[in-house]
Amino acid sequence: MDVLSRFASTMEPPRPREGYDKLISLTLDEQPSAGYTRQDLLAILQRLRDSPSVRVNAHGTQGTIQPPRKQVDG
């Protein structure tokens, strides 16, 4: 549990070349001052799993990946 607390103090934003497809941010209110419990970690991981995928372009800007639109025959 201490790993997340230590990570928070040295956190650097991800770089596009690192290869990721999910990204969430935790506000200060979502970061427990007494350290993370197992339940905290499970909730964060579930939130990450439930978050939309991101797409990072060559310029490093990100956006969510939208599902393809269904084509209407007509």
PDB file as gemmi writes it, atoms N, CA and C in Angstrom:
CRYST1    1.000    1.000    1.000  90.00  90.00  90.00 P 1                      
ATOM      1  N   MET A   1       0.808  -1.179   0.000  1.00  0.00           N  
ATOM      2  CA  MET A   1       0.000   0.000   0.000  1.00  0.00           C  
ATOM      3  C   MET A   1       0.865   1.261   0.000  1.00  0.00           C  
ATOM      4  N   ASP A   2       2.023   1.156   0.592  1.00  0.00           N  
ATOM      5  CA  ASP A   2       2.912   2.313   0.631  1.00  0.00           C  
ATOM      6  C   ASP A   2       3.419   2.689  -0.757  1.00  0.00           C  
ATOM      7  N   VAL A   3       3.378   1.733  -1.682  1.00  0.00           N  
ATOM      8  CA  VAL A   3       3.879   1.995  -3.031  1.00  0.00           C  
ATOM      9  C   VAL A   3       3.115   3.145  -3.684  1.00  0.00           C  
ATOM     10  N   LEU A   4       1.781   3.128  -3.573  1.00  0.00           N  
ATOM     11  CA  LEU A   4       1.000   4.212  -4.172  1.00  0.00           C  
ATOM     12  C   LEU A   4       1.303   5.547  -3.519  1.00  0.00           C  
ATOM     13  N   SER A   5       1.495   5.554  -2.222  1.00  0.00           N  
ATOM     14  CA  SER A   5       1.817   6.798  -1.538  1.00  0.00           C  
ATOM     15  C   SER A   5       3.157   7.346  -2.021  1.00  0.00           C  
ATOM     16  N   ARG A   6       4.142   6.486  -2.162  1.00  0.00           N  
ATOM     17  CA  ARG A   6       5.450   6.924  -2.659  1.00  0.00           C  
ATOM     18  C   ARG A   6       5.363   7.339  -4.120  1.00  0.00           C  
ATOM     19  N   PHE A   7       4.605   6.604  -4.898  1.00  0.00           N  
ATOM     20  CA  PHE A   7       4.445   6.922  -6.318  1.00  0.00           C  
ATOM     21  C   PHE A   7       3.829   8.311  -6.497  1.00  0.00           C  
ATOM     22  N   ALA A   8       2.852   8.638  -5.663  1.00  0.00           N  
ATOM     23  CA  ALA A   8       2.167   9.927  -5.779  1.00  0.00           C  
ATOM     24  C   ALA A   8       3.140  11.092  -5.643  1.00  0.00           C  
ATOM     25  N   SER A   9       4.152  10.958  -4.809  1.00  0.00           N  
ATOM     26  CA  SER A   9       5.093  12.059  -4.599  1.00  0.00           C  
ATOM     27  C   SER A   9       6.095  12.209  -5.743  1.00  0.00           C  
ATOM     28  N   THR A  10       6.283  11.181  -6.543  1.00  0.00           N  
ATOM     29  CA  THR A  10       7.244  11.247  -7.645  1.00  0.00           C  
ATOM     30  C   THR A  10       6.580  11.138  -9.011  1.00  0.00           C  
ATOM     31  N   MET A  11       5.271  11.248  -9.046  1.00  0.00           N  
ATOM     32  CA  MET A  11       4.499  11.042 -10.280  1.00  0.00           C  
ATOM     33  C   MET A  11       4.865  12.048 -11.366  1.00  0.00           C  
ATOM     34  N   GLU A  12       5.069  11.533 -12.548  1.00  0.00           N  
ATOM     35  CA  GLU A  12       5.258  12.340 -13.754  1.00  0.00           C  
ATOM     36  C   GLU A  12       4.182  11.921 -14.736  1.00  0.00           C  
ATOM     37  N   PRO A  13       3.645  12.872 -15.518  1.00  0.00           N  
ATOM     38  CA  PRO A  13       2.613  12.499 -16.491  1.00  0.00           C  
ATOM     39  C   PRO A  13       3.149  11.463 -17.485  1.00  0.00           C  
ATOM     40  N   PRO A  14       2.297  10.552 -17.932  1.00  0.00           N  
ATOM     41  CA  PRO A  14       2.754   9.541 -18.899  1.00  0.00           C  
ATOM     42  C   PRO A  14       3.120  10.189 -20.225  1.00  0.00           C  
ATOM     43  N   ARG A  15       4.060   9.576 -20.905  1.00  0.00           N  
ATOM     44  CA  ARG A  15       4.480  10.048 -22.222  1.00  0.00           C  
ATOM     45  C   ARG A  15       3.868   9.131 -23.278  1.00  0.00           C  
ATOM     46  N   PRO A  16       3.516   9.663 -24.434  1.00  0.00           N  
ATOM     47  CA  PRO A  16       2.874   8.841 -25.471  1.00  0.00           C  
ATOM     48  C   PRO A  16       3.665   7.592 -25.829  1.00  0.00           C  
ATOM     49  N   ARG A  17       4.967   7.658 -25.816  1.00  0.00           N  
ATOM     50  CA  ARG A  17       5.781   6.501 -26.224  1.00  0.00           C  
ATOM     51  C   ARG A  17       5.743   5.360 -25.199  1.00  0.00           C  
ATOM     52  N   GLU A  18       5.173   5.611 -24.018  1.00  0.00           N  
ATOM     53  CA  GLU A  18       5.124   4.566 -22.997  1.00  0.00           C  
ATOM     54  C   GLU A  18       4.083   3.500 -23.299  1.00  0.00           C  
ATOM     55  N   GLY A  19       3.141   3.807 -24.160  1.00  0.00           N  
ATOM     56  CA  GLY A  19       2.150   2.825 -24.550  1.00  0.00           C  
ATOM     57  C   GLY A  19       1.150   2.514 -23.456  1.00  0.00           C  
ATOM     58  N   TYR A  20       0.065   3.188 -23.447  1.00  0.00           N  
ATOM     59  CA  TYR A  20      -1.008   2.933 -22.492  1.00  0.00           C  
ATOM     60  C   TYR A  20      -2.332   3.132 -23.201  1.00  0.00           C  
ATOM     61  N   ASP A  21      -3.372   2.516 -22.679  1.00  0.00           N  
ATOM     62  CA  ASP A  21      -4.679   2.703 -23.305  1.00  0.00           C  
ATOM     63  C   ASP A  21      -5.756   3.095 -22.292  1.00  0.00           C  
ATOM     64  N   LYS A  22      -5.383   3.220 -21.038  1.00  0.00           N  
ATOM     65  CA  LYS A  22      -6.301   3.675 -19.997  1.00  0.00           C  
ATOM     66  C   LYS A  22      -5.573   4.709 -19.152  1.00  0.00           C  
ATOM     67  N   LEU A  23      -6.318   5.706 -18.703  1.00  0.00           N  
ATOM     68  CA  LEU A  23      -5.710   6.760 -17.896  1.00  0.00           C  
ATOM     69  C   LEU A  23      -6.792   7.388 -17.031  1.00  0.00           C  
ATOM     70  N   ILE A  24      -6.550   7.447 -15.726  1.00  0.00           N  
ATOM     71  CA  ILE A  24      -7.471   8.141 -14.830  1.00  0.00           C  
ATOM     72  C   ILE A  24      -6.656   9.064 -13.940  1.00  0.00           C  
ATOM     73  N   SER A  25      -7.312  10.032 -13.362  1.00  0.00           N  
ATOM     74  CA  SER A  25      -6.683  10.934 -12.404  1.00  0.00           C  
ATOM     75  C   SER A  25      -7.415  10.820 -11.083  1.00  0.00           C  
ATOM     76  N   LEU A  26      -6.666  10.893 -10.014  1.00  0.00           N  
ATOM     77  CA  LEU A  26      -7.252  10.891  -8.685  1.00  0.00           C  
ATOM     78  C   LEU A  26      -7.100  12.284  -8.101  1.00  0.00           C  
ATOM     79  N   THR A  27      -8.195  12.854  -7.634  1.00  0.00           N  
ATOM     80  CA  THR A  27      -8.124  14.157  -6.989  1.00  0.00           C  
ATOM     81  C   THR A  27      -7.491  13.993  -5.615  1.00  0.00           C  
ATOM     82  N   LEU A  28      -7.097  15.096  -5.006  1.00  0.00           N  
ATOM     83  CA  LEU A  28      -6.535  15.016  -3.660  1.00  0.00           C  
ATOM     84  C   LEU A  28      -7.530  14.428  -2.677  1.00  0.00           C  
ATOM     85  N   ASP A  29      -8.812  14.719  -2.874  1.00  0.00           N  
ATOM     86  CA  ASP A  29      -9.841  14.160  -1.993  1.00  0.00           C  
ATOM     87  C   ASP A  29      -9.951  12.646  -2.119  1.00  0.00           C  
ATOM     88  N   GLU A  30      -9.547  12.090  -3.248  1.00  0.00           N  
ATOM     89  CA  GLU A  30      -9.624  10.641  -3.471  1.00  0.00           C  
ATOM     90  C   GLU A  30      -8.367   9.916  -2.993  1.00  0.00           C  
ATOM     91  N   GLN A  31      -7.409  10.652  -2.461  1.00  0.00           N  
ATOM     92  CA  GLN A  31      -6.157  10.060  -2.005  1.00  0.00           C  
ATOM     93  C   GLN A  31      -6.126  10.081  -0.477  1.00  0.00           C  
ATOM     94  N   PRO A  32      -6.253   8.925   0.146  1.00  0.00           N  
ATOM     95  CA  PRO A  32      -6.311   8.879   1.614  1.00  0.00           C  
ATOM     96  C   PRO A  32      -4.988   9.302   2.256  1.00  0.00           C  
ATOM     97  N   SER A  33      -5.085  10.123   3.284  1.00  0.00           N  
ATOM     98  CA  SER A  33      -3.871  10.607   3.957  1.00  0.00           C  
ATOM     99  C   SER A  33      -3.206   9.504   4.785  1.00  0.00           C  
ATOM    100  N   ALA A  34      -3.981   8.516   5.207  1.00  0.00           N  
ATOM    101  CA  ALA A  34      -3.439   7.436   6.046  1.00  0.00           C  
ATOM    102  C   ALA A  34      -2.897   6.275   5.220  1.00  0.00           C  
ATOM    103  N   GLY A  35      -2.870   6.403   3.906  1.00  0.00           N  
ATOM    104  CA  GLY A  35      -2.404   5.317   3.051  1.00  0.00           C  
ATOM    105  C   GLY A  35      -3.569   4.561   2.443  1.00  0.00           C  
ATOM    106  N   TYR A  36      -3.280   3.743   1.474  1.00  0.00           N  
ATOM    107  CA  TYR A  36      -4.293   3.014   0.727  1.00  0.00           C  
ATOM    108  C   TYR A  36      -4.577   1.660   1.354  1.00  0.00           C  
ATOM    109  N   THR A  37      -5.839   1.350   1.460  1.00  0.00           N  
ATOM    110  CA  THR A  37      -6.229   0.016   1.929  1.00  0.00           C  
ATOM    111  C   THR A  37      -6.398  -0.891   0.713  1.00  0.00           C  
ATOM    112  N   ARG A  38      -6.562  -2.145   0.964  1.00  0.00           N  
ATOM    113  CA  ARG A  38      -6.812  -3.097  -0.124  1.00  0.00           C  
ATOM    114  C   ARG A  38      -8.084  -2.710  -0.881  1.00  0.00           C  
ATOM    115  N   GLN A  39      -9.111  -2.302  -0.143  1.00  0.00           N  
ATOM    116  CA  GLN A  39     -10.381  -1.897  -0.768  1.00  0.00           C  
ATOM    117  C   GLN A  39     -10.186  -0.652  -1.634  1.00  0.00           C  
ATOM    118  N   ASP A  40      -9.348   0.298  -1.190  1.00  0.00           N  
ATOM    119  CA  ASP A  40      -9.045   1.488  -1.992  1.00  0.00           C  
ATOM    120  C   ASP A  40      -8.432   1.075  -3.326  1.00  0.00           C  
ATOM    121  N   LEU A  41      -7.453   0.168  -3.253  1.00  0.00           N  
ATOM    122  CA  LEU A  41      -6.771  -0.280  -4.472  1.00  0.00           C  
ATOM    123  C   LEU A  41      -7.724  -0.996  -5.418  1.00  0.00           C  
ATOM    124  N   LEU A  42      -8.556  -1.860  -4.873  1.00  0.00           N  
ATOM    125  CA  LEU A  42      -9.517  -2.578  -5.717  1.00  0.00           C  
ATOM    126  C   LEU A  42     -10.491  -1.612  -6.387  1.00  0.00           C  
ATOM    127  N   ALA A  43     -10.924  -0.598  -5.661  1.00  0.00           N  
ATOM    128  CA  ALA A  43     -11.842   0.394  -6.227  1.00  0.00           C  
ATOM    129  C   ALA A  43     -11.165   1.207  -7.329  1.00  0.00           C  
ATOM    130  N   ILE A  44      -9.911   1.571  -7.129  1.00  0.00           N  
ATOM    131  CA  ILE A  44      -9.169   2.331  -8.149  1.00  0.00           C  
ATOM    132  C   ILE A  44      -8.972   1.470  -9.390  1.00  0.00           C  
ATOM    133  N   LEU A  45      -8.598   0.217  -9.206  1.00  0.00           N  
ATOM    134  CA  LEU A  45      -8.403  -0.667 -10.349  1.00  0.00           C  
ATOM    135  C   LEU A  45      -9.704  -0.893 -11.113  1.00  0.00           C  
ATOM    136  N   GLN A  46     -10.820  -1.007 -10.399  1.00  0.00           N  
ATOM    137  CA  GLN A  46     -12.109  -1.164 -11.068  1.00  0.00           C  
ATOM    138  C   GLN A  46     -12.463   0.101 -11.841  1.00  0.00           C  
ATOM    139  N   ARG A  47     -12.206   1.240 -11.241  1.00  0.00           N  
ATOM    140  CA  ARG A  47     -12.459   2.511 -11.941  1.00  0.00           C  
ATOM    141  C   ARG A  47     -11.619   2.600 -13.215  1.00  0.00           C  
ATOM    142  N   LEU A  48     -10.371   2.148 -13.139  1.00  0.00           N  
ATOM    143  CA  LEU A  48      -9.505   2.150 -14.318  1.00  0.00           C  
ATOM    144  C   LEU A  48     -10.048   1.204 -15.387  1.00  0.00           C  
ATOM    145  N   ARG A  49     -10.464   0.009 -14.984  1.00  0.00           N  
ATOM    146  CA  ARG A  49     -11.038  -0.948 -15.944  1.00  0.00           C  
ATOM    147  C   ARG A  49     -12.286  -0.381 -16.608  1.00  0.00           C  
ATOM    148  N   ASP A  50     -13.091   0.357 -15.854  1.00  0.00           N  
ATOM    149  CA  ASP A  50     -14.345   0.908 -16.372  1.00  0.00           C  
ATOM    150  C   ASP A  50     -14.158   2.181 -17.197  1.00  0.00           C  
ATOM    151  N   SER A  51     -12.986   2.782 -17.150  1.00  0.00           N  
ATOM    152  CA  SER A  51     -12.756   4.045 -17.856  1.00  0.00           C  
ATOM    153  C   SER A  51     -12.623   3.791 -19.362  1.00  0.00           C  
ATOM    154  N   PRO A  52     -12.966   4.803 -20.173  1.00  0.00           N  
ATOM    155  CA  PRO A  52     -12.832   4.636 -21.626  1.00  0.00           C  
ATOM    156  C   PRO A  52     -11.362   4.567 -22.037  1.00  0.00           C  
ATOM    157  N   SER A  53     -11.102   3.894 -23.128  1.00  0.00           N  
ATOM    158  CA  SER A  53      -9.743   3.852 -23.668  1.00  0.00           C  
ATOM    159  C   SER A  53      -9.374   5.220 -24.208  1.00  0.00           C  
ATOM    160  N   VAL A  54      -8.095   5.529 -24.161  1.00  0.00           N  
ATOM    161  CA  VAL A  54      -7.608   6.796 -24.710  1.00  0.00           C  
ATOM    162  C   VAL A  54      -6.755   6.516 -25.930  1.00  0.00           C  
ATOM    163  N   ARG A  55      -6.712   7.493 -26.794  1.00  0.00           N  
ATOM    164  CA  ARG A  55      -5.887   7.416 -27.997  1.00  0.00           C  
ATOM    165  C   ARG A  55      -4.906   8.570 -27.918  1.00  0.00           C  
ATOM    166  N   VAL A  56      -3.644   8.296 -28.109  1.00  0.00           N  
ATOM    167  CA  VAL A  56      -2.624   9.335 -28.057  1.00  0.00           C  
ATOM    168  C   VAL A  56      -2.058   9.482 -29.458  1.00  0.00           C  
ATOM    169  N   ASN A  57      -2.079  10.719 -29.972  1.00  0.00           N  
ATOM    170  CA  ASN A  57      -1.547  10.939 -31.309  1.00  0.00           C  
ATOM    171  C   ASN A  57      -0.060  11.295 -31.248  1.00  0.00           C  
ATOM    172  N   ALA A  58       0.527  11.538 -32.387  1.00  0.00           N  
ATOM    173  CA  ALA A  58       1.959  11.812 -32.473  1.00  0.00           C  
ATOM    174  C   ALA A  58       2.352  13.080 -31.715  1.00  0.00           C  
ATOM    175  N   HIS A  59       1.401  13.980 -31.491  1.00  0.00           N  
ATOM    176  CA  HIS A  59       1.696  15.226 -30.788  1.00  0.00           C  
ATOM    177  C   HIS A  59       1.525  15.081 -29.280  1.00  0.00           C  
ATOM    178  N   GLY A  60       1.093  13.902 -28.840  1.00  0.00           N  
ATOM    179  CA  GLY A  60       0.945  13.665 -27.421  1.00  0.00           C  
ATOM    180  C   GLY A  60      -0.391  14.074 -26.849  1.00  0.00           C  
ATOM    181  N   THR A  61      -1.307  14.538 -27.706  1.00  0.00           N  
ATOM    182  CA  THR A  61      -2.624  14.878 -27.178  1.00  0.00           C  
ATOM    183  C   THR A  61      -3.465  13.620 -27.132  1.00  0.00           C  
ATOM    184  N   GLN A  62      -4.360  13.593 -26.204  1.00  0.00           N  
ATOM    185  CA  GLN A  62      -5.154  12.393 -26.017  1.00  0.00           C  
ATOM    186  C   GLN A  62      -6.633  12.690 -26.156  1.00  0.00           C  
ATOM    187  N   GLY A  63      -7.365  11.657 -26.440  1.00  0.00           N  
ATOM    188  CA  GLY A  63      -8.812  11.732 -26.515  1.00  0.00           C  
ATOM    189  C   GLY A  63      -9.368  10.340 -26.302  1.00  0.00           C  
ATOM    190  N   THR A  64     -10.643  10.262 -26.011  1.00  0.00           N  
ATOM    191  CA  THR A  64     -11.216   8.935 -25.816  1.00  0.00           C  
ATOM    192  C   THR A  64     -11.496   8.297 -27.163  1.00  0.00           C  
ATOM    193  N   ILE A  65     -11.420   6.992 -27.199  1.00  0.00           N  
ATOM    194  CA  ILE A  65     -11.721   6.253 -28.422  1.00  0.00           C  
ATOM    195  C   ILE A  65     -13.220   6.019 -28.465  1.00  0.00           C  
ATOM    196  N   GLN A  66     -13.832   6.496 -29.497  1.00  0.00           N  
ATOM    197  CA  GLN A  66     -15.276   6.336 -29.658  1.00  0.00           C  
ATOM    198  C   GLN A  66     -15.554   5.040 -30.408  1.00  0.00           C  
ATOM    199  N   PRO A  67     -16.604   4.329 -30.005  1.00  0.00           N  
ATOM    200  CA  PRO A  67     -16.945   3.119 -30.758  1.00  0.00           C  
ATOM    201  C   PRO A  67     -17.382   3.496 -32.182  1.00  0.00           C  
ATOM    202  N   PRO A  68     -17.129   2.626 -33.160  1.00  0.00           N  
ATOM    203  CA  PRO A  68     -17.507   2.957 -34.541  1.00  0.00           C  
ATOM    204  C   PRO A  68     -19.013   3.154 -34.668  1.00  0.00           C  
ATOM    205  N   ARG A  69     -19.388   4.099 -35.512  1.00  0.00           N  
ATOM    206  CA  ARG A  69     -20.803   4.355 -35.749  1.00  0.00           C  
ATOM    207  C   ARG A  69     -21.374   3.284 -36.641  1.00  0.00           C  
ATOM    208  N   LYS A  70     -22.607   2.909 -36.350  1.00  0.00           N  
ATOM    209  CA  LYS A  70     -23.263   1.913 -37.192  1.00  0.00           C  
ATOM    210  C   LYS A  70     -23.693   2.590 -38.477  1.00  0.00           C  
ATOM    211  N   GLN A  71     -23.443   1.917 -39.578  1.00  0.00           N  
ATOM    212  CA  GLN A  71     -23.811   2.448 -40.876  1.00  0.00           C  
ATOM    213  C   GLN A  71     -25.295   2.180 -41.125  1.00  0.00           C  
ATOM    214  N   VAL A  72     -25.996   3.206 -41.563  1.00  0.00           N  
ATOM    215  CA  VAL A  72     -27.417   3.082 -41.825  1.00  0.00           C  
ATOM    216  C   VAL A  72     -27.605   2.801 -43.314  1.00  0.00           C  
ATOM    217  N   ASP A  73     -28.272   1.703 -43.633  1.00  0.00           N  
ATOM    218  CA  ASP A  73     -28.546   1.395 -45.025  1.00  0.00           C  
ATOM    219  C   ASP A  73     -29.666   2.310 -45.518  1.00  0.00           C  
ATOM    220  N   GLY A  74     -29.521   2.826 -46.672  1.00  0.00           N  
ATOM    221  CA  GLY A  74     -30.587   3.706 -47.108  1.00  0.00           C  
ATOM    222  C   GLY A  74     -30.374   4.162 -48.440  1.00  0.00           C  
TER     223      GLY A  74                                                      
END                                                                             
